[in-house]
Amino acid sequence: MSFAVEVNFDGLIGPSHNYGGLSDGNLASAKNAGDVSNPREAAVQALCLRAFAAVGAHGWGRVDVLFDEAGVAQLLEVNTVPGMTDHSLVPMAARARGIDFDTLVARILATSQRAQRAAC
């Protein structure tokens, strides 16, 4: 069984997201130039965002999804306080994307601060 691991901090995800539609100079556009969008991953990301919002979560967290035998995404849980040890899923996923622990923590803090400011 294959699975996708993605840690996304730019907020540019959704069921129709594709890098080709971003304006020149956009960091995600430049960083992902030539990449092909993956509608299935984008749809799962949108599902995760809707689940995250549905429970009133903000800032950061982890949404767990498994694919059933038919390849349909099944939402398992929304974890608003996932583990942050060296063997926890969030740091492992970040490492898989080349993000070290200190950078991950800094990005989480920045995301949480933006969410806090928006709520005020």
Order of alpha helices (4+ residues) and beta strands (2+ residues): alpha-alpha-beta-beta-alpha-alpha
